[in-house]
Amino acid sequence: MTSGEFVTLARVRKTQGRRGEVAVELHTDVPERFHAGFKVSALLSGGAQRELEVDELWPHKGLLVLKFKGIETISEAEELVGAELQVARAERRQLEAGWNYISDLIGCKVFDGGREVGVIADVKFGAGEAPLLEVSAGKRICEIPYAEAYLVKVDLGAKRIEMQLPEGMLELDAPLTPEEKKHNSGG
């Protein structure tokens, strides 16, 4: 299978404990997918894939701690840090209407009031209730909350997301103009 045929459910953030456990950041709104016996494909940082089976799991400080069968030491667990835990796209659950998988958003063009902003390069979590879309807009990255209040239309088939953003939102993280730089330097 190619990487496009997989969906990332979590990313390994760090080792946790002395018996090969890892702490993962969930990228799914269905954490109960993870259970003893659940099998995932770990996409390692070098591009290799490794099949793993969950042996034990428990929540810890906003992350989920996973113990995989056959991973028994800290050094074995260190090999998994940064890995994306994935399942085949065909195995993912159907979502309720209005919900989207984050992996489907990457590569979509974002429009604000009909004007193209850029293409979604990544999605960040933890900055608030809504995930932040990292939109590549020329030479800069705009961070836009993927909030229902701003969504007008999501067409994943056309890789197009139409939004109505508050005035000035796209300028919040824009680079300073020459005039602003001069004013900030006191000159």
C-alpha positions as CSV (number, residue, x, y, z in Angstrom):
1,M,0.0,0.0,0.0
2,T,1.1,3.6,-0.6
3,S,1.2,6.2,2.1
4,G,-1.9,7.8,0.6
5,E,-3.8,4.6,1.4
6,F,-3.2,5.0,5.1
7,V,-4.8,7.4,7.7
8,T,-2.9,8.7,10.7
9,L,-4.7,8.1,14.0
10,A,-1.9,9.2,16.4
11,R,1.8,10.4,16.5
12,V,4.3,9.0,19.0
13,R,5.6,12.0,21.1
14,K,8.0,10.3,23.5
15,T,8.9,7.2,25.5
16,Q,7.0,6.8,28.7
17,G,8.1,4.4,31.4
18,R,10.7,1.6,31.5
19,R,9.0,-1.3,29.8
20,G,8.8,0.1,26.3
21,E,5.7,2.3,26.6
22,V,5.2,5.3,24.4
23,A,3.0,8.4,24.9
24,V,1.0,9.4,21.8
25,E,-0.9,12.5,20.6
26,L,-4.2,11.4,19.2
27,H,-5.3,12.7,15.8
28,T,-8.7,11.1,16.0
29,D,-12.0,12.1,17.7
30,V,-12.6,8.4,18.4
31,P,-10.0,7.4,21.0
32,E,-11.8,4.2,21.8
33,R,-10.4,2.8,18.5
34,F,-7.3,2.1,20.5
35,H,-7.8,-1.0,22.6
36,A,-5.9,-4.1,23.6
37,G,-5.4,-6.2,20.4
38,F,-5.8,-3.2,18.1
39,K,-3.3,-3.4,15.2
40,V,-1.6,-0.3,13.7
41,S,1.1,0.4,11.1
42,A,3.8,2.6,12.4
43,L,5.2,4.9,9.8
44,L,8.7,5.5,11.1
45,S,10.7,8.8,10.6
46,G,12.9,7.1,7.9
47,G,9.8,6.1,5.9
48,A,9.8,2.4,6.9
49,Q,6.6,0.8,8.2
50,R,6.3,-1.6,11.1
51,E,3.2,-3.5,12.2
52,L,2.4,-3.2,15.9
53,E,-0.3,-4.6,18.2
54,V,-1.5,-2.7,21.3
55,D,-1.0,-4.8,24.5
56,E,-2.0,-2.2,27.1
57,L,-3.1,1.5,27.2
58,W,-4.1,4.2,29.6
59,P,-4.5,8.0,29.5
60,H,-1.8,10.2,31.0
61,K,-1.6,14.0,31.1
62,G,-3.6,14.6,28.0
63,L,-1.8,11.9,26.0
64,L,-2.5,8.2,25.6
65,V,0.2,5.8,26.8
66,L,0.5,2.6,24.6
67,K,2.4,-0.6,25.4
68,F,2.9,-2.6,22.2
69,K,3.5,-6.4,22.1
70,G,7.2,-7.1,21.5
71,I,8.4,-3.6,22.5
72,E,10.0,-4.3,25.9
73,T,12.7,-1.7,26.5
74,I,13.2,2.1,26.4
75,S,15.6,1.8,23.5
76,E,13.1,-0.2,21.5
77,A,10.5,2.4,22.3
78,E,12.8,5.3,21.3
79,E,12.8,3.9,17.7
80,L,9.1,4.7,17.6
81,V,9.3,8.4,18.7
82,G,8.0,10.6,15.9
83,A,6.2,7.7,14.2
84,E,2.7,8.1,12.8
85,L,0.3,5.3,13.9
86,Q,-1.9,4.5,11.0
87,V,-4.6,2.2,9.7
88,A,-5.5,1.4,6.1
89,R,-7.9,4.1,4.7
90,A,-10.4,1.3,4.0
91,E,-10.5,0.5,7.8
92,R,-11.4,3.9,9.0
93,R,-14.8,4.5,10.5
94,Q,-17.5,6.5,8.7
95,L,-18.0,9.9,10.3
96,E,-21.2,11.7,11.0
97,A,-22.2,14.3,8.5
98,G,-20.2,17.5,8.9
99,W,-17.1,15.8,10.3
100,N,-13.9,15.3,8.4
101,Y,-10.7,13.3,8.9
102,I,-7.7,15.7,9.4
103,S,-5.7,13.7,6.9
104,D,-8.3,14.5,4.2
105,L,-7.8,18.3,4.8
106,I,-4.0,18.3,3.9
107,G,-3.6,19.5,0.4
108,C,-7.0,21.2,0.2
109,K,-7.1,24.8,-1.1
110,V,-8.5,27.3,1.4
111,F,-10.7,30.2,0.2
112,D,-11.8,33.2,2.2
113,G,-14.8,34.9,0.7
114,G,-13.9,33.5,-2.7
115,R,-10.3,34.6,-2.6
116,E,-7.7,31.8,-2.5
117,V,-5.6,31.9,0.7
118,G,-3.4,28.9,0.0
119,V,-3.0,25.2,0.5
120,I,-3.2,23.3,3.8
121,A,0.3,21.9,4.6
122,D,-0.4,20.6,8.1
123,V,-2.8,20.7,11.0
124,K,-1.7,21.5,14.6
125,F,-3.5,20.6,17.8
126,G,-3.5,21.9,21.3
127,A,-3.7,25.7,20.6
128,G,-7.4,25.9,21.5
129,E,-10.6,24.1,20.9
130,A,-10.3,24.1,17.1
131,P,-7.3,22.6,15.3
132,L,-5.2,25.1,13.5
133,L,-4.8,24.7,9.7
134,E,-1.3,25.6,8.6
135,V,-2.0,27.1,5.2
136,S,0.9,27.7,2.9
137,A,0.3,31.1,1.3
138,G,3.2,31.9,-0.9
139,K,6.3,32.4,1.2
140,R,4.4,32.4,4.5
141,I,2.3,30.1,6.6
142,C,-1.1,31.3,7.9
143,E,-2.6,29.6,10.9
144,I,-6.4,29.4,10.6
145,P,-8.7,27.8,13.2
146,Y,-10.7,25.0,11.6
147,A,-13.8,26.2,13.5
148,E,-17.4,25.6,12.4
149,A,-18.1,29.3,12.8
150,Y,-15.8,30.1,9.9
151,L,-16.7,27.2,7.5
152,V,-18.9,27.9,4.6
153,K,-18.4,24.7,2.5
154,V,-16.0,21.7,2.6
155,D,-15.7,19.8,-0.7
156,L,-13.0,17.1,-0.1
157,G,-13.6,15.6,-3.6
158,A,-12.5,19.0,-5.1
159,K,-9.9,19.5,-2.3
160,R,-11.6,22.9,-1.6
161,I,-12.5,24.5,1.7
162,E,-14.5,27.8,1.6
163,M,-14.4,29.9,4.7
164,Q,-15.6,33.3,5.9
165,L,-12.8,34.6,8.2
166,P,-13.1,37.6,10.5
167,E,-11.6,40.7,8.9
168,G,-7.9,41.0,9.7
169,M,-7.4,37.4,10.7
170,L,-5.0,36.6,7.8
171,E,-3.0,39.7,8.6
172,L,-2.4,38.7,12.3
173,D,0.7,36.6,11.4
174,A,1.7,38.5,8.3
175,P,5.3,39.7,8.0
176,L,5.8,43.4,9.0
177,T,5.7,45.9,6.2
178,P,8.7,48.3,5.7
179,E,6.7,51.0,7.4
180,E,5.9,48.9,10.4
181,K,9.5,47.8,10.8
182,K,10.6,51.4,10.7
183,H,8.0,52.4,13.2
184,N,8.9,49.5,15.6
185,S,12.6,50.4,15.5
186,G,11.9,53.9,16.5
187,G,13.2,55.4,13.3
